[in-house]
Amino acid sequence: MADKHEKGSKDGITVKKEENFSEWYTQVISKSEFVDYTAVSGALAFRPDGYFSWETIQRAMDALFKAEGIVNVYFPLFIPERLLNKEKEHVEGFNPEVAWVTHAGNSKLDERLAVRPTSETIMYESYAKWIRSWRDLPLRYNQWNNVVRWEFKHPTPLLRSREFLWNEGHCAFATKEEAEAEREVVLGIYNKILKEYMALPGIVGRKTESEKFAGAEATYSIEHMLPSGISVQGPDFHSDGQNFAKAFDIKFLDEEGKTEYVFQNTFGFTTRELGVMIAMHGDDKGLVMPPKLARIQVVIIPIYNNDTKDSVIKSVRELSKKISGIARTFVDDNDAYSPGWKFHEWELKGVPIRVEIGERDIKADKAVVCRRDNGKKQDVKIKDLPKMIESLLADIHQNLYDKALKALKASIHEVGTYAELKKIINGTGGFAEAPWCGSPKCEEKIKNDIQAKITNMPSGTQGKAKGKKCIVCGEDAKHTVNIAKSY
């Protein structure tokens, strides 16, 4: 039995998703009581439903990491400025985003401390001490923490937060081949979580040089497209080569006694994905939660009057016990609100299944079951409910994923001219799949001219550019890329 829910907002969603996506999204995340705003701009409070979703993702991903030999550590929130400055490209990439601690009480600190924007610099000073021999490798560590990035003026809850939660993996290997092999493992884990828990598809590909992680040799991302026609970068993986190893002097003696630098990877999955999930699955009534991430999967609403209250609630309690072994179940027997109000409230919260049952239903040995994903209702024999609910939860998840995948595919538009590119970006939005010569100048023109960017070079499209001309300059194309406006 899930714990008693808190009283929600009596106000429903007042705008339609298709007509004003930004306002719809803002209303849904707060009115559903998933997250809430705080006194700190860009920093959210995760309410029980929201934090349950993140905890579930964290537990599932953590188990997958550990099965692959990636184990957890924890490093400080504060990073001395001298460490942050060790890797030039890295610090330049993050400098606009860093929040600094300069005083302790009334005393000025001798050295500024950065509030963790990411942990490479604080971790790698320790890696240089811990790694001495090939026997110390591979070193595959992950930490679950919060980070702060403060550069943007107008944060969007979850999608662009100044503080967010994530995993950050930091692994070191003796050879480049071992490091490269880890990419498919980690991206495979991320895709598994996205598909099997969040019902979210994405486009895997390599970032351009200008879009890669600061300090990395290459960055690979999973990109999403929101219903607004604007893209969002999801989980990413960075092949760091020996850049950080050389900056932080992370060396080891190989089996032949020769001193070598390690090869490193970093990777992360953030609470931004919760925002993507809400945006993709939600509708004009509120949240639509994938069943595995719903704190309450089945809400049972007893319908009664003064004469039938005791008998109905008794039957409902017995039914709840039968279902609770299969799904997280809550009985809403709050007398302060009508059944209709409760229907609305639980739809707003996105609970996957609603069961309605009254005296007449009990006498007929049935209940009314309603799906949140498509609103369909059906009468179900009470004895069949447990088995039916288990099947229905799986079907709801699959339906959400199929709809999201269909929407993703529909958002990709092949273009062959610059005019077609501008029409897509300035019109319907979505991904414009285009040939590109690889020139930074052409990439910069896209950014400046139409305020869009190359999100990534999708995997599996390497041969598509052959024989085609760059969308910008008309020279021979080397890559097929997706271009979109982006959060």
Backbone torsions as a table, in degrees:
resi	resn	phi	psi	omega
1	MET	NA	125.7	176.6
2	ALA	-71.5	155.8	-178.8
3	ASP	-70.9	159.0	-175.7
4	LYS	-58.8	131.2	-177.4
5	HIS	-77.0	154.6	177.8
6	GLU	-81.9	152.7	179.5
7	LYS	-62.7	127.6	-176.5
8	GLY	-94.7	-175.3	-179.9
9	SER	-74.0	138.3	176.2
10	LYS	-80.7	-12.1	-178.4
11	ASP	-90.2	129.4	177.5
12	GLY	-84.7	-172.7	177.5
13	ILE	-75.4	126.5	-172.3
14	THR	-100.2	-1.3	177.2
15	VAL	-129.3	157.7	178.6
16	LYS	-90.3	142.4	-177.3
17	LYS	-57.7	-41.8	-176.8
18	GLU	-74.0	-23.3	-174.7
19	GLU	-91.6	-33.8	-179.1
20	ASN	-149.2	79.3	-173.4
21	PHE	-59.1	-43.7	-175.6
22	SER	-61.1	-47.5	179.9
23	GLU	-68.9	-40.1	177.0
24	TRP	-57.4	-47.4	-178.2
25	TYR	-62.0	-44.7	-179.5
26	THR	-60.7	-41.4	179.3
27	GLN	-68.9	-42.9	-174.5
28	VAL	-62.8	-46.7	-174.1
29	ILE	-65.0	-29.8	-178.0
30	SER	-95.5	-43.3	-178.2
31	LYS	-67.7	-26.2	177.1
32	SER	-78.6	-8.5	-176.0
33	GLU	63.9	33.7	176.1
34	PHE	-79.9	-50.8	172.8
35	VAL	-137.4	173.6	176.3
36	ASP	-146.0	156.7	176.3
37	TYR	-74.6	157.9	176.6
38	THR	-128.0	-178.9	179.5
39	ALA	-70.9	-12.3	178.5
40	VAL	-98.8	116.7	-178.4
41	SER	-59.7	127.7	177.7
42	GLY	85.4	2.3	179.2
43	ALA	-121.4	125.9	-171.6
44	LEU	-104.5	157.7	166.1
45	ALA	-99.7	126.7	175.8
46	PHE	-87.2	116.0	178.0
47	ARG	-79.5	172.0	-172.5
48	PRO	-51.7	-43.4	-179.3
49	ASP	-65.0	-41.8	-179.5
50	GLY	-67.5	-43.4	-177.6
51	TYR	-72.7	-30.2	174.9
52	PHE	-59.4	-43.0	179.3
53	SER	-59.5	-45.3	-179.4
54	TRP	-67.3	-41.4	178.0
55	GLU	-59.8	-40.0	-179.9
56	THR	-64.8	-44.5	176.6
57	ILE	-61.1	-45.5	-178.0
58	GLN	-60.4	-46.6	-179.7
59	ARG	-62.9	-44.5	-178.1
60	ALA	-65.6	-45.2	-179.3
61	MET	-68.1	-39.6	179.9
62	ASP	-59.6	-41.6	178.7
63	ALA	-64.2	-39.3	179.2
64	LEU	-68.0	-40.8	176.1
65	PHE	-59.2	-49.8	-176.4
66	LYS	-63.5	-34.8	176.9
67	ALA	-63.2	-24.3	179.1
68	GLU	-95.3	-0.2	178.9
69	GLY	93.0	11.2	176.4
70	ILE	-93.9	120.6	-173.8
71	VAL	-115.9	162.6	-173.2
72	ASN	-91.8	144.2	172.6
73	VAL	-137.6	178.9	172.5
74	TYR	-146.4	136.5	178.9
75	PHE	-123.4	163.5	-174.0
76	PRO	-62.6	155.3	176.0
77	LEU	-72.7	-27.1	-173.9
78	PHE	-104.3	138.8	-176.3
79	ILE	-126.0	120.2	177.8
80	PRO	-58.0	142.7	-176.0
81	GLU	-59.5	-35.4	-178.5
82	ARG	-61.8	-33.7	178.1
83	LEU	-72.8	-41.8	-179.7
84	LEU	-62.1	-28.4	-177.6
85	ASN	-84.5	-2.9	-174.4
86	LYS	-67.7	-36.0	-179.4
87	GLU	-109.3	106.1	-169.4
88	LYS	-57.8	-51.5	-177.6
89	GLU	-61.6	-38.3	-179.2
90	HIS	-65.2	-47.9	-176.7
91	VAL	-68.9	-35.5	177.9
92	GLU	-64.8	-35.1	179.7
93	GLY	-69.4	-30.1	-175.6
94	PHE	-104.8	-11.9	-171.7
95	ASN	-54.1	-41.1	179.9
96	PRO	-66.4	-18.9	-174.0
97	GLU	-97.0	-8.3	-169.5
98	VAL	-79.9	132.4	169.1
99	ALA	-97.4	136.4	-172.7
100	TRP	-114.5	142.8	168.8
101	VAL	-100.0	120.8	-176.2
102	THR	-114.7	-18.8	-176.9
103	HIS	-133.8	149.1	168.1
104	ALA	-117.6	107.3	-170.6
105	GLY	64.9	-126.0	178.6
106	ASN	-97.9	1.2	-176.3
107	SER	-97.1	131.9	177.3
108	LYS	-76.6	134.5	179.4
109	LEU	-71.0	148.4	177.6
110	ASP	-66.5	-30.0	179.9
111	GLU	-138.8	133.6	177.7
112	ARG	-63.0	145.8	176.7
113	LEU	-115.7	125.3	176.2
114	ALA	-79.3	137.2	170.2
115	VAL	-79.9	122.2	-168.0
116	ARG	-38.7	109.9	169.5
117	PRO	-89.2	-23.0	176.3
118	THR	-177.8	164.8	-163.9
119	SER	-111.7	8.1	-176.8
120	GLU	-49.0	-50.6	-169.3
121	THR	-69.0	-39.7	179.5
122	ILE	-72.7	-32.9	-178.2
123	MET	-75.6	-38.5	-169.9
124	TYR	-77.0	-20.6	170.8
125	GLU	-62.1	-38.0	177.3
126	SER	-73.7	-38.5	179.4
127	TYR	-58.3	-36.5	-179.9
128	ALA	-64.2	-27.7	177.3
129	LYS	-84.1	-35.9	-172.4
130	TRP	-82.1	-27.0	-177.3
131	ILE	-98.7	117.5	-180.0
132	ARG	-125.1	-37.4	-172.6
133	SER	-130.3	163.4	175.1
134	TRP	-59.6	-22.0	178.7
135	ARG	-70.2	-19.4	178.3
136	ASP	-82.9	-3.2	-175.3
137	LEU	-113.9	154.1	-4.1
138	PRO	-73.4	152.9	173.5
139	LEU	-110.6	110.8	-172.9
140	ARG	-123.1	97.0	-175.9
141	TYR	-116.5	150.3	175.9
142	ASN	-137.4	150.2	170.0
143	GLN	-136.3	146.5	175.3
144	TRP	-103.1	121.5	-176.3
145	ASN	-159.0	-170.4	173.0
146	ASN	-114.9	152.6	175.7
147	VAL	-134.1	161.0	-179.5
148	VAL	-125.6	127.6	175.6
149	ARG	-135.9	121.0	-163.1
150	TRP	-115.9	18.4	-167.6
151	GLU	-79.4	-25.0	-169.0
152	PHE	-94.2	152.2	-172.9
153	LYS	-86.7	-31.0	-173.6
154	HIS	-125.9	84.7	-179.4
155	PRO	-65.9	149.2	174.2
156	THR	-114.7	122.5	-173.8
157	PRO	-49.2	130.3	-178.4
158	LEU	69.5	-48.9	-176.0
159	LEU	-70.5	-38.2	177.4
160	ARG	-141.5	77.9	-178.3
161	SER	-99.3	149.7	178.0
162	ARG	-77.2	-27.0	170.4
163	GLU	-125.2	133.4	176.7
164	PHE	-144.2	164.4	178.4
165	LEU	-102.2	149.3	179.8
166	TRP	-164.8	174.7	162.1
167	ASN	-102.3	143.9	168.9
168	GLU	-131.0	116.8	178.7
169	GLY	-94.3	140.9	179.8
170	HIS	-139.3	105.4	-173.1
171	CYS	-121.4	147.9	-179.2
172	ALA	-130.1	139.2	-176.3
173	PHE	-133.7	161.5	178.1
174	ALA	-78.0	-29.9	-175.2
175	THR	-128.4	155.8	178.0
176	LYS	-64.9	-36.5	-178.5
177	GLU	-61.9	-42.2	178.2
178	GLU	-64.3	-42.4	-179.6
179	ALA	-63.9	-42.6	-179.7
180	GLU	-65.1	-35.9	-178.7
181	ALA	-64.9	-26.8	-178.3
182	GLU	-68.1	-24.3	-177.2
183	ARG	-57.6	-48.3	-178.8
184	GLU	-65.9	-33.7	178.8
185	VAL	-63.5	-51.7	-175.4
186	VAL	-68.9	-46.5	178.7
187	LEU	-63.6	-30.8	175.3
188	GLY	-65.1	-40.7	176.8
189	ILE	-64.8	-45.0	179.2
190	TYR	-60.8	-44.4	179.8
191	ASN	-65.0	-35.1	178.8
192	LYS	-63.8	-44.8	178.5
193	ILE	-64.1	-45.3	180.0
194	LEU	-58.9	-46.3	-175.4
195	LYS	-76.7	-48.0	-170.0
196	GLU	-85.9	-18.1	179.8
197	TYR	-113.9	-38.5	-173.9
198	MET	-104.6	-7.9	-178.1
199	ALA	56.7	41.1	-177.3
200	LEU	-119.7	126.6	169.4
201	PRO	-91.3	166.8	177.0
202	GLY	-159.3	169.8	-179.6
203	ILE	-108.2	116.9	-179.7
204	VAL	-88.4	136.7	178.1
205	GLY	-172.6	176.6	-179.3
206	ARG	-95.8	139.1	176.3
207	LYS	-76.7	156.5	173.4
208	THR	-74.1	170.7	179.6
209	GLU	-59.6	-40.0	-177.0
210	SER	-74.9	-20.2	-176.9
211	GLU	-102.2	-4.7	-177.4
212	LYS	-72.2	164.2	178.3
213	PHE	-62.1	138.3	-177.9
214	ALA	-63.9	116.7	180.0
215	GLY	103.7	-10.1	-178.7
216	ALA	-88.7	159.1	170.7
217	GLU	-83.7	-33.5	179.5
218	ALA	-156.1	146.1	176.5
219	THR	-124.4	137.8	177.9
220	TYR	-121.0	135.2	-174.5
221	SER	-131.4	163.1	169.5
222	ILE	-113.8	117.3	-173.7
223	GLU	-103.8	141.8	177.4
224	HIS	-115.3	157.0	171.7
225	MET	-120.3	123.0	-179.3
226	LEU	-83.0	160.7	178.6
227	PRO	-59.8	-19.5	178.4
228	SER	-75.0	-7.0	-177.5
229	GLY	86.7	7.7	179.3
230	ILE	-109.2	137.5	-176.9
231	SER	-86.7	158.7	175.6
232	VAL	-136.6	131.5	175.1
233	GLN	-76.1	131.4	177.4
234	GLY	-97.9	-144.5	-178.8
235	PRO	-58.6	151.1	179.7
236	ASP	-140.4	163.6	-179.1
237	PHE	-136.8	132.4	-177.2
238	HIS	-118.5	123.7	171.6
239	SER	-87.9	107.3	-173.4
240	ASP	-91.8	-6.9	-178.9
241	GLY	57.2	-132.0	179.2
242	GLN	-112.3	14.3	-176.0
243	ASN	-59.5	-51.5	-179.3
244	PHE	-73.6	-33.6	179.1
245	ALA	-59.8	-41.0	179.6
246	LYS	-73.8	-35.9	179.7
247	ALA	-68.3	-34.3	-175.7
248	PHE	-109.8	8.3	175.1
249	ASP	58.0	48.7	178.8
250	ILE	-91.9	96.2	-174.0
251	LYS	-123.5	161.5	177.2
252	PHE	-148.1	159.1	173.1
253	LEU	-90.7	122.4	179.3
254	ASP	-77.5	-177.8	-175.0
255	GLU	-64.1	-18.7	178.9
256	GLU	-97.4	5.1	178.3
257	GLY	83.9	12.3	-179.1
258	LYS	-93.7	139.4	179.5
259	THR	-81.5	127.7	-179.5
260	GLU	-133.7	155.8	171.0
261	TYR	-87.2	147.1	178.2
262	VAL	-76.2	163.4	171.0
263	PHE	-107.7	136.8	-171.6
264	GLN	-126.7	155.5	172.9
265	ASN	-131.5	152.5	169.5
266	THR	-136.0	152.9	-178.0
267	PHE	-159.4	152.6	-176.7
268	GLY	-153.1	150.3	178.0
269	PHE	-136.5	123.2	-168.8
270	THR	-117.8	171.2	175.8
271	THR	-67.2	-5.6	171.5
272	ARG	-55.2	-34.1	-178.1
273	GLU	-60.4	-28.9	177.0
274	LEU	-64.9	-37.6	176.1
275	GLY	-65.5	-40.7	177.0
276	VAL	-62.2	-44.2	179.8
277	MET	-58.8	-46.4	178.8
278	ILE	-61.7	-45.4	-178.1
279	ALA	-64.0	-39.4	-176.6
280	MET	-74.2	-45.3	-170.1
281	HIS	-94.9	-23.0	-175.4
282	GLY	-65.8	159.8	178.9
283	ASP	-136.6	-168.4	-174.3
284	ASP	-68.5	-10.4	177.4
285	LYS	-94.5	-15.9	179.4
286	GLY	138.1	-146.2	178.9
287	LEU	-67.8	151.7	165.5
288	VAL	-130.7	103.6	-171.4
289	MET	-88.4	132.5	167.4
290	PRO	-60.1	133.7	-171.1
291	PRO	-53.1	-39.1	-177.0
292	LYS	-66.2	-23.5	-177.1
293	LEU	-102.9	3.7	178.9
294	ALA	-85.9	123.3	178.7
295	ARG	-62.1	-38.1	172.3
296	ILE	-116.2	118.6	-178.2
297	GLN	-92.7	-31.1	-179.7
298	VAL	-133.3	123.7	173.0
299	VAL	-109.5	129.9	178.2
300	ILE	-105.1	124.7	-178.1
301	ILE	-114.1	106.9	177.2
302	PRO	-74.8	139.3	179.3
303	ILE	-116.5	119.8	-172.2
304	TYR	-154.2	168.7	168.7
305	ASN	-120.1	-174.1	-176.4
306	ASN	-60.5	-34.1	-177.4
307	ASP	-76.0	-30.9	-173.9
308	THR	-104.8	-3.0	-173.1
309	LYS	-53.4	-53.5	-174.1
310	ASP	-61.6	-45.2	-177.3
311	SER	-69.2	-38.8	179.5
312	VAL	-66.4	-46.3	-178.2
313	ILE	-65.2	-37.5	176.7
314	LYS	-60.1	-45.5	179.2
315	SER	-65.4	-38.6	-179.7
316	VAL	-66.3	-39.7	178.0
317	ARG	-61.7	-41.8	178.1
318	GLU	-64.3	-41.3	177.9
319	LEU	-63.8	-40.6	-179.5
320	SER	-60.4	-39.8	179.0
321	LYS	-61.4	-38.4	-179.9
322	LYS	-68.0	-36.9	-177.2
323	ILE	-81.2	-30.8	-171.2
324	SER	-63.5	-19.4	175.2
325	GLY	-76.1	-13.1	-178.0
326	ILE	-108.5	-35.9	-175.8
327	ALA	-143.1	153.9	175.6
328	ARG	-71.4	115.3	-166.7
329	THR	-121.5	143.5	177.8
330	PHE	-135.3	134.1	176.1
331	VAL	-100.4	117.8	179.5
332	ASP	-95.9	90.6	179.8
333	ASP	-108.5	27.1	179.9
334	ASN	-68.9	118.8	-177.3
335	ASP	-73.7	-11.9	-174.3
336	ALA	-73.0	-16.2	-174.9
337	TYR	-130.3	150.9	179.2
338	SER	-76.5	160.7	175.5
339	PRO	-56.1	-39.9	179.7
340	GLY	-61.5	-41.3	177.9
341	TRP	-63.3	-40.7	180.0
342	LYS	-65.0	-40.5	177.6
343	PHE	-55.8	-47.8	-179.2
344	HIS	-61.4	-45.0	-176.5
345	GLU	-63.3	-43.1	-177.8
346	TRP	-76.4	-26.1	171.6
347	GLU	-66.9	-41.8	177.6
348	LEU	-58.3	-39.0	-179.5
349	LYS	-79.1	-12.8	174.7
350	GLY	81.2	18.4	-179.7
351	VAL	-59.3	127.9	-171.0
352	PRO	-59.3	-39.9	-175.4
353	ILE	-131.7	134.0	173.6
354	ARG	-116.1	131.7	176.7
355	VAL	-114.0	123.5	178.8
356	GLU	-108.6	132.1	-178.0
357	ILE	-150.6	130.1	179.1
358	GLY	-128.7	-175.3	-177.3
359	GLU	-58.7	-43.6	-179.9
360	ARG	-63.8	-38.9	177.9
361	ASP	-64.1	-42.7	-178.3
362	ILE	-62.0	-42.9	179.1
363	LYS	-64.2	-30.5	178.7
364	ALA	-89.4	2.9	-180.0
365	ASP	56.8	44.8	179.7
366	LYS	-145.9	171.0	173.9
367	ALA	-143.2	159.8	176.6
368	VAL	-98.1	125.8	-178.8
369	VAL	-112.9	128.9	-179.1
370	CYS	-122.0	130.4	177.0
371	ARG	-87.1	135.4	177.8
372	ARG	-75.5	-31.4	-173.3
373	ASP	-69.5	-34.0	-179.3
374	ASN	-130.9	0.0	176.1
375	GLY	75.9	3.4	-177.2
376	LYS	-71.4	138.4	178.2
377	LYS	-114.5	150.8	174.7
378	GLN	-154.7	149.9	173.9
379	ASP	-83.9	134.4	-177.9
380	VAL	-132.1	134.4	174.8
381	LYS	-60.5	136.4	-176.0
382	ILE	-57.5	-38.1	-179.8
383	LYS	-67.0	-22.3	-178.7
384	ASP	-92.2	-7.8	-173.2
385	LEU	-58.8	-49.7	-177.1
386	PRO	-55.6	-48.4	-178.9
387	LYS	-66.8	-38.8	-178.5
388	MET	-66.8	-39.8	-179.6
389	ILE	-65.0	-40.9	177.7
390	GLU	-58.5	-44.5	179.0
391	SER	-68.3	-39.0	-177.2
392	LEU	-66.5	-38.8	178.3
393	LEU	-60.7	-42.4	178.1
394	ALA	-64.8	-39.6	-178.7
395	ASP	-69.0	-37.5	177.6
396	ILE	-62.4	-44.7	178.8
397	HIS	-59.6	-47.5	-177.8
398	GLN	-63.3	-38.6	179.0
399	ASN	-64.1	-41.8	178.3
400	LEU	-62.7	-42.9	-179.8
401	TYR	-65.8	-44.4	-178.6
402	ASP	-61.1	-41.4	178.7
403	LYS	-65.9	-40.8	179.5
404	ALA	-67.5	-38.3	178.6
405	LEU	-66.6	-41.9	177.3
406	LYS	-60.6	-42.6	179.1
407	ALA	-65.1	-39.0	178.9
408	LEU	-63.2	-47.0	-179.8
409	LYS	-62.1	-38.6	-179.7
410	ALA	-69.4	-19.0	-177.8
411	SER	-84.5	-6.9	-177.1
412	ILE	-96.2	122.5	-177.0
413	HIS	-123.9	118.7	176.4
414	GLU	-74.0	130.0	178.2
415	VAL	-127.9	149.8	-178.1
416	GLY	-121.9	-10.0	179.3
417	THR	-130.9	161.5	179.8
418	TYR	-66.7	-34.3	178.1
419	ALA	-63.7	-40.8	177.8
420	GLU	-65.8	-38.3	177.9
421	LEU	-59.8	-49.4	-178.4
422	LYS	-63.8	-35.4	179.9
423	LYS	-63.2	-42.2	179.5
424	ILE	-69.3	-49.5	-175.5
425	ILE	-64.3	-41.2	-177.1
426	ASN	-90.5	-2.5	-178.8
427	GLY	-111.4	-104.4	-176.1
428	THR	-70.1	-23.0	-173.8
429	GLY	78.7	-169.2	-175.8
430	GLY	101.4	-171.7	177.9
431	PHE	-88.6	129.9	169.5
432	ALA	-100.1	112.5	179.4
433	GLU	-87.4	118.9	-168.8
434	ALA	-141.0	153.7	172.8
435	PRO	-79.9	143.1	-175.9
436	TRP	-141.0	140.8	-176.2
437	CYS	-79.0	-16.7	-177.7
438	GLY	98.3	-1.4	-177.7
439	SER	-76.7	130.0	174.4
440	PRO	-59.5	-30.3	179.8
441	LYS	-64.1	-41.4	178.8
442	CYS	-68.2	-38.4	178.2
443	GLU	-64.6	-41.2	-179.5
444	GLU	-66.9	-35.4	178.3
445	LYS	-62.5	-41.0	178.4
446	ILE	-61.3	-44.3	-179.8
447	LYS	-62.8	-45.5	-174.4
448	ASN	-78.2	-35.2	-172.4
449	ASP	-81.3	-45.1	-175.0
450	ILE	-122.1	10.9	177.3
451	GLN	51.7	43.0	175.0
452	ALA	-127.0	171.7	179.6
453	LYS	-143.7	163.7	172.7
454	ILE	-77.0	114.1	-177.6
455	THR	-74.9	-47.0	170.1
456	ASN	-169.5	174.7	175.5
457	MET	-103.0	99.7	-170.1
458	PRO	-56.7	138.7	176.3
459	SER	-63.0	143.3	178.2
460	GLY	86.5	2.5	-179.3
461	THR	-111.7	11.7	-173.7
462	GLN	-56.4	-37.6	-177.2
463	GLY	-85.0	-8.8	-175.2
464	LYS	-69.0	-25.0	-176.2
465	ALA	-79.5	-13.7	-176.6
466	LYS	-59.2	127.5	178.6
467	GLY	82.0	1.7	-178.9
468	LYS	-105.7	164.1	-178.6
469	LYS	-108.8	147.2	-179.8
470	CYS	-56.8	136.7	-178.0
471	ILE	-61.7	-22.9	-174.9
472	VAL	-102.2	-56.3	-170.9
473	CYS	-100.4	-15.2	179.6
474	GLY	85.5	0.0	175.8
475	GLU	-75.6	169.8	-179.9
476	ASP	-58.1	133.8	-179.1
477	ALA	-81.6	144.2	176.6
478	LYS	-111.3	-24.0	-174.4
479	HIS	-137.3	153.0	166.1
480	THR	-102.2	127.8	-175.1
481	VAL	-129.5	158.0	169.8
482	ASN	-102.3	133.4	-179.2
483	ILE	-120.6	136.5	-179.0
484	ALA	-162.2	161.3	164.5
485	LYS	-72.6	149.0	-170.8
486	SER	-142.4	146.5	171.2
487	TYR	-69.5	NA	NA
